[in-house]
Amino acid sequence: MVKRVVLLAAAALAGFVQLFGQTDSAGVMVLSEGLEFHVASLPPHLGPGETAPDNSLVLVLTSRAGTVVRIGDPLGVAIPVPAGEVGFWRIPRLETPVYVWSDRPFHVTTMQDLRGNGEQAWHLPLYSWGTRYRPFQWWQDSYGVEGSPETTTVARMVILSGSEATTVDVERDAAADRYELEPFESITLDEAIRQGASRDVASDPTGREVRSSHPIAVISGHSKAGVLRYPIGLPSTGEYARPANRSRGNLHDAMLPVEYAATEFVTVPLRYTPTRIRGWNLEEQGIEDDRGDVIRFLALEDGTEIHSSGSGVAPHLDTVLDAGGAWYAPRVEQPRRWWATKPVLCSQYGKSFGRITSQADRPDLDPTVDAGMPMLLTVPGVDQWTDQAILYAHDNTDNFLNLACRTADVADLRVNGLPIAQPLVQIEIPGTPYTTVSGPLSRGPHRITTQRSDVRFGVWTYGSDDGLQLGRIYGSIAGMDLAISCADTLLIEERVYQDSVAYTFDVSAEGECGAIAMAYAERCDGGRVVRAGNSITIHRASPTTMVDGNILVATRSGRFERRWFHLDGTTGVNDAASDAVVIAPHPVRDVLTIRAASDKPLAGNLRLISMTGDVVRSIEVQNRHVVDVPVSDLASGTYALVGGALRQLVVISP
């Protein structure tokens, strides 16, 4: 491809962005990663034959740009996570909270590797924690055999703190329970058992408010339940009666604070193992409708209308909710668009599976029971869709991908670098701008990306293992944009010293929405990075070492600024390089020409750096007046030409 290279003088940048002055580059980014996480798993209730062995909680670590993730203590475990790949770490005890951090962005998902239970949660970085939640849970359940005491299971949540003296108020029926938490402390809260309330929707605490004095994380769901209603045993009576715990499982996910409530959603039907055949009329076995998924909503304001439409489903009003009210659609079998007149929270429940497959002709035979478990997934709003996702399809399960996007964007999506193709199935939702994509995934890592920077999509990953023994299941979103709406301004001050460069940053905003989400050295060659509060300092590794790189600071709104730094060493470009110019008396084709403006030749190292911080060209110059740099293979865009005192913008365009 023939490309034209143009140097933009500083005066020509007005109205675009101020570069290499106060701001090297700026914009708005998708916030789907973080630098700090405090994660926990919701412990399941263990039924007959079920165990929770050590090391059964797996941290699934991903990073867009690549990093080294630390577990707990700075001198503790260090896990390399290559760009676009996956790293793992097993936690010794299932119920132990873990602090996970890095000096570059990453994400952590927790996976319970358990038979008879299992679940997966996509966790929120510390900057996106909130002080107000309305968690999703489920009604009280029980299992056993008739004639014996039943085992009762209840809704459960785990609350994690991040600050000193954090007060947490959890709403109950008539009042609220108060808890005091220290930094990185956690509590596990169970609902009180209500006599005779199992499988009664009145025993479901979904929608009750959780408030705190400082930001907290909430992982919520149920210790062990069936979705929808299942009998206590399969069968419940007779010589071969067995507790129906294998069609029940713990439900959990990391809850979204109320700041992430939205008004438009798209849901995609879940798939399961090939042995799970749904649609049997099993009422005589005490099993409620096993078809479709449960889609659930929580309202934050009175008079909230929930509407939906889909294939064969004309746009209609589903329900009207008041603040704290919860409603669910019990059987959704096709992709559907949902919209609300006021912000709501949304979740999707995969259903239980179980049926007695023998004894039809010989009631005296030992019954065969096929079974599988339910799951709980968060559903972000359409405005919170992400621009890429890295996910992992686990061993020992049949794994699937669900994705939703705008129909016009399908051609720009890539799964592991390739356009969407079979066995993934595309279904356009009639009368809407949306298409869904779903299908099986091979075991291992997968990356979903886009060809255009403005494309967004919703994405979920899940899998299950049904059968005649204890099964397993997991499911969660695989990414969302955590940016919040905020009219904020990022303020950065730079100070350059002989052996270091320091940045301090702050946010001004209307209201209390302004805050720093991430600040880090995106690239740092030859330097040592020190982060303290709202500052980053880059120190020269030695007096003769050249330091080069950039920092990136992003606010909660997704606004970011990128600043380049350079500390010259003994091998830096000489002072004459500051007068170097890019000449283009005619459009320059394929080659960037750098010419010394004085008689003093150029010497040292010149670097052409992309706006993501990658050095795309590094040129050693030895006493030359003219340097030609091939650029025909580079993508169109803005680049920085740096070296010594030289800081020039270069735009490469078709």
C-alpha atoms as one frame of an Amber mdcrd trajectory, in Angstrom:
protein
   0.000   0.000   0.000   1.261   3.487  -0.847   1.202   5.755   2.182   1.714
   9.473   2.612   3.637  10.749   5.623   2.887  14.215   6.984   4.505  16.044
   9.885   1.996  18.046  11.919   3.453  21.155  13.489   2.241  21.986  16.998
   0.220  24.937  15.752  -1.632  22.693  13.325  -2.970  20.470  16.084  -5.529
  22.909  17.481  -8.979  21.306  17.506  -7.536  17.793  17.296  -5.540  16.964
  20.454  -2.643  18.679  22.119   0.276  16.337  21.720   3.743  16.463  23.228
   2.882  19.557  25.202   0.431  19.224  28.056  -1.143  16.104  26.519   0.566
  13.548  24.312  -2.681  11.788  23.415  -6.179  11.705  24.837  -9.518  10.039
  24.237 -12.093   7.694  25.725 -11.356   4.018  26.321 -13.314   0.911  27.275
 -12.669   0.106  30.934 -12.793  -3.682  31.171  -9.594  -4.305  33.152  -7.972
  -2.991  36.316  -4.827  -2.979  38.415  -6.285  -4.259  41.707  -8.852  -6.938
  42.528 -10.059  -8.457  45.763 -11.931 -11.628  44.887 -13.827 -14.361  46.678
 -16.056 -17.269  45.792 -19.468 -18.002  47.244 -19.048 -21.299  49.135 -21.574
 -23.939  48.040 -23.653 -26.138  50.266 -22.275 -29.663  49.879 -24.795 -32.430
  49.296 -24.419 -36.221  49.491 -21.162 -37.359  47.886 -19.975 -33.793  47.186
 -16.646 -32.411  48.345 -14.773 -29.109  48.051 -11.126 -30.199  47.886  -8.214
 -27.840  48.368  -7.120 -25.929  45.274 -10.593 -26.186  43.739 -10.933 -22.429
  43.161  -9.147 -21.369  39.980  -8.180 -17.781  39.200  -8.431 -17.258  35.441
  -6.188 -14.294  34.574  -6.246 -12.381  31.282  -4.597  -9.233  29.949  -4.983
  -7.361  26.680  -1.436  -5.980  26.645   0.248  -8.617  28.817   1.540  -8.307
  32.374   2.759 -10.175  35.449   0.002 -10.699  38.019   0.815 -10.881  41.726
  -1.155 -12.897  44.259  -1.238 -11.222  47.663   2.133 -10.124  49.011   4.434
  -8.196  46.623   7.104 -10.841  47.201   4.635 -13.679  46.735   3.424 -15.532
  43.664   4.063 -13.903  40.262   2.112 -15.240  37.284   3.092 -14.164  33.740
   0.025 -13.438  31.598   1.035 -12.872  27.943  -0.965 -10.437  25.823  -4.247
 -11.996  24.755  -3.502 -15.215  26.640  -4.623 -16.797  29.909  -2.847 -17.492
  33.198  -4.057 -19.636  36.099  -3.609 -19.924  39.827  -5.360 -22.321  42.196
  -6.369 -21.054  45.631  -5.753 -23.492  48.505  -9.142 -22.900  50.169 -12.418
 -22.228  48.379 -13.668 -19.659  50.893 -10.425 -17.639  51.192 -10.579 -14.093
  49.708  -7.559 -13.171  47.612  -5.964  -9.827  46.739  -4.716  -9.852  43.129
  -2.788  -6.967  41.535  -0.402  -5.893  38.809   1.336  -2.775  37.514  -0.450
  -3.108  34.151  -4.131  -3.791  33.379  -5.542  -7.307  33.613  -8.701  -9.105
  34.641  -9.536 -11.987  36.977 -12.407 -14.467  36.843 -12.938 -17.111  39.544
 -13.927 -20.644  38.548 -15.099 -23.307  41.012 -13.695 -26.592  39.754 -16.133
 -28.803  41.644 -18.344 -31.782  40.975 -21.870 -31.408  42.230 -21.525 -27.642
  42.200 -19.355 -25.146  40.361 -19.857 -21.596  39.137 -17.859 -18.766  37.634
 -17.774 -15.054  38.462 -16.386 -12.142  36.415 -15.057  -9.810  39.103 -14.977
  -6.026  39.299 -11.689  -4.144  39.826 -11.522  -2.061  42.988 -12.171   1.225
  41.183 -15.630   0.031  40.084 -16.865  -1.113  43.501 -19.920   0.693  44.793
 -21.669   1.621  48.032 -25.170   0.504  47.029 -26.299  -2.873  45.640 -29.502
  -4.790  45.059 -28.225  -8.391  44.732 -29.791 -11.220  42.758 -30.448 -14.375
  44.792 -33.064 -17.152  44.736 -35.753 -18.635  46.897 -35.172 -21.068  49.764
 -34.869 -24.684  48.616 -34.599 -28.145  50.147 -33.904 -31.722  49.155 -34.124
 -35.162  50.754 -36.494 -38.099  50.717 -39.993 -38.266  52.071 -40.154 -39.535
  55.609 -36.753 -38.118  56.547 -35.707 -34.581  57.560 -35.075 -32.411  54.542
 -31.857 -30.467  54.006 -32.774 -26.786  53.630 -30.591 -24.416  51.600 -30.823
 -20.624  51.483 -29.715 -17.525  49.594 -26.126 -16.529  50.321 -23.822 -13.585
  49.664 -20.192 -12.667  50.324 -19.277  -9.030  51.024 -15.702  -7.768  50.623
 -14.379  -4.485  51.992 -11.540  -2.322  50.710 -11.311   0.452  53.310 -10.925
   0.873  57.041 -14.007   1.001  59.238 -16.425   0.078  56.463 -20.011  -0.047
  57.722 -22.358  -2.320  55.768 -26.142  -2.315  56.194 -28.003  -5.318  54.767
 -31.759  -4.890  54.427 -33.944  -7.531  56.039 -37.727  -7.890  56.240 -38.348
  -5.307  58.928 -34.997  -3.595  59.474 -31.330  -3.863  58.495 -28.385  -5.777
  59.927 -25.196  -3.766  60.371 -21.635  -5.094  59.993 -18.242  -3.432  60.544
 -15.436  -4.546  58.230 -11.726  -3.788  58.152  -9.683  -3.472  54.918  -9.888
  -6.593  52.745 -12.059  -8.381  55.282 -15.009 -10.481  54.115 -18.216 -11.864
  55.562 -20.531 -14.613  54.301 -24.221 -13.990  54.971 -26.978 -16.603  54.775
 -30.700 -15.963  54.823 -32.529 -17.277  57.867 -34.368 -20.554  57.281 -38.136
 -20.125  57.098 -40.277 -23.074  58.023 -42.410 -24.289  55.135 -41.030 -21.673
  52.734 -38.942 -23.872  50.417 -39.614 -23.193  46.733 -41.884 -20.316  47.714
 -41.096 -17.092  45.847 -41.882 -15.165  49.047 -38.641 -16.564  50.556 -36.509
 -14.982  47.814 -34.566 -11.940  49.144 -33.633 -10.729  45.647 -33.783  -6.942
  45.471 -33.084  -6.165  49.104 -30.688  -3.280  49.436 -27.072  -3.443  50.612
 -25.494  -0.086  51.546 -22.000   0.723  52.781 -20.000   3.679  54.007 -17.115
   2.865  51.639 -16.997   0.886  48.371 -17.499  -2.867  48.703 -17.832  -5.899
  46.438 -20.823  -8.242  46.632 -20.824 -11.818  45.331 -24.360 -13.096  45.572
 -26.598 -16.017  44.722 -27.609 -19.187  46.550 -25.867 -21.959  48.471 -27.674
 -24.703  46.495 -30.937 -24.405  44.580 -32.896 -25.723  41.647 -34.166 -23.470
  38.850 -37.122 -23.644  38.589 -38.848 -25.893  41.169 -37.670 -29.489  41.596
 -38.924 -32.216  43.942 -36.925 -33.016  47.062 -35.988 -36.432  45.659 -35.633
 -38.228  42.342 -37.512 -40.419  43.136 -38.830 -39.063  46.434 -40.349 -42.300
  47.739 -39.816 -46.018  47.615 -36.887 -48.342  48.054 -34.689 -46.357  45.645
 -35.563 -42.859  46.865 -32.640 -40.459  46.501 -32.175 -36.790  47.425 -32.392
 -34.583  44.330 -29.222 -32.641  45.097 -27.723 -33.397  41.660 -30.281 -31.120
  39.963 -29.359 -28.301  42.329 -26.241 -26.170  42.462 -24.839 -23.047  44.005
 -25.642 -19.898  42.055 -23.390 -16.877  42.140 -21.842 -13.961  40.311 -20.185
 -10.670  41.163 -23.010  -8.175  41.480 -23.028  -4.800  39.728 -23.486  -1.681
  41.883 -26.638   0.292  41.096 -24.495   2.772  39.114 -24.409   0.140  36.361
 -28.180  -0.165  35.990 -29.242   0.237  32.347 -32.358   0.535  30.192 -31.665
  -1.792  27.235 -30.487  -5.421  27.201 -30.126  -8.371  24.826 -30.267 -11.956
  26.114 -29.076 -15.082  24.295 -30.453 -18.579  25.076 -28.090 -20.952  26.880
 -26.982 -24.322  25.563 -25.932 -27.389  27.544 -24.457 -30.849  27.053 -25.866
 -32.946  24.193 -27.490 -35.285  26.742 -29.672 -32.483  28.127 -32.914 -32.809
  26.192 -35.443 -30.320  27.471 -39.157 -30.005  26.913 -40.342 -33.175  28.641
 -43.624 -32.894  30.499 -42.332 -33.903  33.915 -45.071 -32.517  36.104 -45.820
 -36.019  37.398 -42.233 -36.097  38.703 -42.725 -32.735  40.398 -40.463 -30.900
  37.950 -41.421 -27.439  36.738 -41.016 -26.385  33.085 -37.365 -27.076  32.123
 -37.465 -25.192  28.807 -35.692 -21.921  28.123 -33.947 -19.643  30.628 -35.082
 -17.405  33.446 -34.494 -13.705  32.690 -34.775 -11.485  35.728 -34.982  -7.743
  36.404 -34.606  -5.515  39.457 -36.076  -2.005  39.535 -34.506   0.999  41.256
 -37.402   3.424  40.835 -41.167   3.280  41.147 -43.229   2.874  37.997 -40.529
   1.103  35.976 -41.930  -0.605  32.878 -40.184  -3.681  31.392 -40.800  -4.387
  27.691 -39.468  -7.059  25.336 -39.610  -8.413  21.790 -38.090 -11.287  19.859
 -38.692 -13.916  17.220 -42.419 -14.624  17.310 -42.797 -12.195  20.224 -44.256
  -8.819  19.289 -43.104  -5.801  21.302 -45.115  -5.809  24.515 -45.180  -4.680
  28.133 -44.062  -7.489  30.465 -44.494  -5.889  33.870 -44.386  -2.692  35.927
 -42.122  -2.612  39.000 -41.576  -0.278  41.930 -38.205   0.400  43.571 -36.701
  -2.837  44.883 -39.217  -4.907  42.954 -38.089  -8.068  41.143 -39.706  -9.902
  38.251 -38.687 -12.818  36.075 -39.712 -14.320  32.768 -39.819 -18.071  33.552
 -39.274 -19.450  30.057 -37.293 -17.537  27.411 -36.281 -19.786  24.516 -35.162
 -17.309  21.853 -32.914 -14.250  21.629 -34.759 -11.262  22.972 -34.367  -7.515
  23.295 -35.508  -5.970  26.576 -35.960  -2.315  27.415 -37.054  -0.428  30.513
 -38.431   3.045  31.023 -36.030   3.593  33.974 -32.662   1.997  34.841 -32.816
  -1.632  35.990 -30.435  -4.509  36.734 -30.668  -7.753  34.742 -29.514 -11.345
  35.197 -29.989 -14.679  33.453 -30.474 -18.036  35.187 -29.673 -21.283  33.404
 -32.110 -23.968  34.447 -31.682 -27.210  36.333 -32.058 -30.552  34.613 -33.297
 -33.858  35.996 -35.559 -36.706  35.096 -36.092 -40.362  35.925 -35.324 -42.214
  32.709 -36.052 -45.822  33.781 -38.765 -47.612  35.795 -41.266 -46.928  33.028
 -41.935 -50.652  32.574 -40.286 -52.137  35.662 -41.045 -50.073  38.774 -38.966
 -52.493  40.845 -35.751 -51.555  39.022 -33.151 -49.151  40.421 -34.060 -45.859
  38.703 -31.680 -44.067  36.389 -31.645 -40.311  36.920 -30.115 -37.928  34.401
 -29.254 -34.615  36.029 -27.582 -31.230  35.549 -27.305 -28.000  37.486 -28.297
 -24.333  37.063 -26.145 -21.178  36.862 -26.398 -17.415  37.263 -24.994 -14.846
  34.809 -24.940 -11.056  34.918 -26.411  -9.300  31.862 -24.826  -5.882  31.173
 -26.760  -3.188  29.361 -26.198  -2.547  25.659 -24.330   0.666  26.519 -21.925
  -1.408  28.632 -20.841  -3.825  25.913 -17.104  -4.287  25.458 -14.739  -4.024
  22.484 -12.791  -7.258  23.048 -12.784 -10.269  25.349 -10.356 -12.997  26.370
 -11.995 -16.113  27.770 -11.191 -19.704  28.591 -13.222 -22.834  27.812 -12.516
 -25.252  30.664 -11.684 -28.958  30.729 -14.291 -31.582  31.670 -17.269 -29.594
  30.366 -19.037 -28.912  27.097 -18.287 -25.234  26.529 -20.189 -22.506  24.696
 -20.027 -18.879  23.628 -22.951 -16.449  23.593 -22.542 -13.057  21.950 -24.821
 -10.143  21.068 -23.996  -7.225  18.792 -25.498  -4.832  16.311 -26.336  -6.593
  13.053 -24.290  -4.052  11.098 -21.194  -5.027  13.123 -21.224  -8.819  12.680
 -18.809  -8.705   9.739 -16.287  -6.789  11.858 -16.143  -9.347  14.675 -13.292
 -11.836  14.910 -13.120 -15.033  16.962  -9.476 -16.008  17.379  -8.635 -13.727
  14.462 -11.177 -15.240  12.053 -14.622 -14.063  10.901 -17.599 -15.699  12.583
 -18.327 -19.056  10.958 -19.877 -22.426  11.725 -20.426 -23.977  14.223 -21.343
 -20.546  15.650 -24.922 -19.686  14.690 -26.135 -16.152  13.936 -29.734 -15.176
  14.684 -31.068 -11.716  13.907 -33.717 -10.467  16.347 -36.629  -9.273  14.174
 -37.541  -5.619  14.410 -34.347  -4.722  16.273 -30.815  -3.682  15.243 -29.336
  -6.722  17.034 -27.972 -10.140  16.105 -26.912 -12.933  18.468 -24.120 -15.454
  17.941 -23.872 -18.709  19.879 -22.272 -22.099  19.636 -19.682 -24.514  21.047
 -16.116 -23.616  21.941 -13.116 -25.910  21.885 -11.230 -26.209  25.159  -8.627
 -23.557  25.775  -8.239 -19.782  25.384 -10.283 -17.719  22.932 -10.142 -14.056
  21.987 -13.015 -11.990  20.606 -11.908  -8.806  18.820 -13.246  -6.256  16.343
 -12.010  -4.742  13.097 -13.315  -1.254  13.929 -12.729   0.768  17.064 -16.408
   1.699  17.428 -17.778  -1.883  17.460 -19.127  -3.169  20.794 -20.629  -6.503
  21.826 -21.986  -8.401  24.820 -20.289 -11.738  25.514 -20.782 -14.690  27.884
 -18.906 -17.959  28.358 -20.279 -21.067  30.045 -20.189 -24.853  30.123 -21.727
 -27.891  31.786 -21.314 -31.603  32.356 -24.606 -33.432  32.886 -25.069 -37.139
  33.384 -25.772 -39.998  35.731 -23.180 -38.902  38.311 -22.396 -35.618  40.011
 -22.054 -33.016  37.274 -20.509 -29.554  37.107 -21.362 -26.213  35.567 -20.076
 -22.654  35.226 -21.076 -19.426  33.525 -20.340 -15.690  33.532 -20.007 -12.652
  31.345 -16.606 -12.412  29.646 -16.286  -8.643  29.630 -18.117  -5.331  29.936
 -17.319  -1.628  29.830 -17.126  -0.394  33.433 -16.945   3.289  32.505 -19.609
   5.475  34.114 -21.201   8.643  32.815 -19.347  11.593  34.313 -18.561  15.129
  33.170 -14.999  15.005  34.456 -11.660  16.582  33.591  -8.321  14.862  34.096
  -5.527  17.068  35.438  -1.897  15.943  35.061   1.213  17.838  36.119   4.629
  16.775  34.809   7.967  17.608  36.414  11.255  16.598  34.790  14.398  16.260
  36.878  17.925  15.188  35.967  17.386  11.532  36.813  13.598  11.213  37.021
  10.291  12.448  35.713   7.246  12.753  38.013   3.537  12.979  37.247   0.785
  13.945  39.655  -2.848  13.638  38.617  -6.285  14.548  39.839  -9.879  14.688
  38.566 -12.341  17.544  38.673 -15.984  16.671  38.039 -19.539  17.756  38.471
 -20.759  15.905  41.546 -18.972  12.927  43.121 -18.512  10.796  40.005 -14.942
  11.904  39.275 -12.194   9.440  40.228  -9.062   7.809  38.828  -9.640   4.292
  37.496  -6.075   3.399  36.491  -2.665   5.051  36.282   0.330   3.071  35.135
   3.436   3.026  32.978   2.270   1.593  29.694   5.895   1.264  28.611   9.107
   2.018  30.493  12.510   1.213  29.003  15.529   1.843  31.198  13.592   3.155
  34.178  12.042   2.145  37.479   8.400   3.044  38.170   7.216   4.120  41.630
   3.495   4.632  42.247   2.429   6.470  45.400  -1.115   7.775  45.814  -1.987
  10.054  42.908   1.518  10.174  41.490   3.876   8.168  39.316   7.630   8.747
  39.257   9.991   7.183  36.721  13.585   6.959  37.952  16.619   6.418  35.732
  18.093   2.959  36.370  21.630   4.380  36.185  23.201   7.778  35.354  24.118
   6.633  31.844  20.845   4.873  31.019  18.428   6.397  28.536  14.835   6.225
  29.807  11.948   6.134  27.371   8.259   5.277  27.562   4.878   6.628  28.522
   2.269   6.601  31.261  -1.489   6.292  30.863  -4.010   7.736  33.303  -7.731
   6.936  32.955 -10.735   8.210  34.902 -13.913   6.336  35.843 -15.598   7.848
  32.780 -13.062   6.136  30.493 -11.368   9.412  29.613  -7.626   8.969  29.411
  -4.424  10.832  28.707  -1.144   9.340  27.603   2.112  11.154  28.373   5.488
  10.270  26.856   8.663  10.637  28.891  12.306  10.635  27.875  15.468  10.999
  29.949  18.544  11.090  27.764  21.600   9.020  28.630  25.081   8.880  27.185
  23.640   7.285  24.021  20.948   9.909  23.413  20.450  11.768  20.153  22.577
  14.927  20.057  21.110  18.379  20.512  21.060  19.005  16.778  18.272  16.423
  16.559  15.899  18.946  18.101  16.110  20.843  14.818  15.449  17.739  12.732
  12.508  17.999  10.366  10.416  15.632   8.318  10.475  16.911   4.766   7.676
  16.299   2.335   7.901  18.849  -0.485   5.653  16.461  -2.344   3.636  13.621
  -0.800   6.236  11.160   0.510   5.506   7.634  -0.568   6.477   4.682   1.638
   9.472   6.426   3.242   9.716   8.914   6.119  12.669  11.255   5.531  14.349
  12.878   8.549  16.837  15.653   7.774  19.077  17.668  10.093  18.215  21.357
   9.835  21.809  22.435  10.583  25.267  21.381   9.502  25.598  19.260  12.616
  24.772  15.641  11.741  22.301  13.432  13.565  23.610  10.781  15.946  22.033
   8.429  18.443  18.753   6.530  18.639  15.471   7.608  17.049  12.204   5.798
  17.784   8.865   5.831  16.008   6.209   4.937  18.588   2.522   4.147  18.126
  -0.164   5.731  20.284  -0.483   2.432  22.198   3.134   2.718  23.308   4.684
   0.192  20.928   8.049   1.041  19.373   7.437   0.271  15.699  10.828   1.538
  14.487  14.132   1.953  16.331  16.873   3.585  14.253  20.498   3.930  15.288
  21.894   7.042  13.578  25.655   7.554  13.195  26.628  11.068  12.040  24.187
  11.370   9.163  22.380  14.411   7.826  19.522  12.474   6.189  17.796   9.325
   7.431  15.171   7.398   5.427  12.755   5.224   7.393  10.458   2.724   5.551
   6.845   2.981   6.773   4.803   1.259   4.076   3.988  -1.667   6.365   2.650
   0.455   9.215  -1.027   0.977   9.916  -2.517   4.376   9.274  -2.580   6.611
  12.320  -0.605   8.993  14.498   2.904   8.138  15.700   5.546   9.849  17.844
   9.062  10.412  16.570  11.268  10.797  19.656  14.954  10.910  20.478  16.915
  13.258  22.674  15.146  16.607  22.555  13.201  15.595  19.450   9.442  15.132
  19.943   7.538  15.251  16.674   4.179  13.939  15.543   3.967  11.844  12.404
   0.674  10.960  10.761   0.611   8.033   8.357  -2.406   7.996   6.090  -3.394
   6.017   2.990
